[in-house]
Amino acid sequence: MNSAEIQFLQGPRSRFKELKFTLQTTIDLIRGLRALHFIGPCVTFFGSARFKEGHPYYALTREAASSIARLGFTVMTGGGPGLMEAANRGARDVGGRSVGCNIQLPVEQAPNPYLDKWVNMNHFFLRKVLLVKYSFAFIVLPGGFGTMDEYFEALTLIQTHKIAEFPVIILGKEYHRELIQHIETMKANGAINAPDTSLFLVTDDITEAVALIQEKSIKKFGLKPHKAIKPSKWLFEHH
């Protein structure tokens, strides 16, 4: 069969619907940017909503978030339960700032009770923009499809130089063992370059993770304590 014999398929095309979607997502993004404008440099935690209090991963996450909040970072999560809650709770434990970027789902995911501030987004892709935008490091915890999506999104942005080379730290060696093996398979088959495996650290040692963030985030990007920025009353801004 040659190309002249192909009958191409046609689907629904509505310029009005495309314009409506564009306007809705633009408004949603602006609303998120305004809500999070004053949150300061963040470390974003990616992790499952399904590991509840009492699980070892919950305790690990809470401890890690407390240690990172003590450095002066705002702890940011997806705002939901499980390990997201543990990270926000860890920040709250030591008087750190705790924010969430929640997602609206058919079965509503309520913001966890340890958030100082949060925003609800309608689309996952906009939520990921906000989770990445304010972050100077990423902590990857045990999780499922959503966690892996967020991890590889951040890693791809760093690999392709769309964002700076911020630290990416995977906590939970045993849980992620097969994932790391698969990344080694990617490297062995030439799907990624050998240096790409140096873009992330796999560890169970919170002290090692904190030291990397101090070196590759605070020191590298010249982050320093500063006085609070006053919001503009003319733009109807709030802390």
PyMOL commands that set and color helices and strands:
alter all, ss='L'
color gray80, all
select helices_A, chain A and resi 3-5+15-35+56-69+83-93+124-133+145-159+177-188+194-199+206-219+233-235
alter helices_A, ss='H'
color red, helices_A
select strands_A, chain A and resi 42-46+74-77+98-103+117-121+135-140+168-171+201-203
alter strands_A, ss='S'
color yellow, strands_A
deselect
rebuild
show_as cartoon
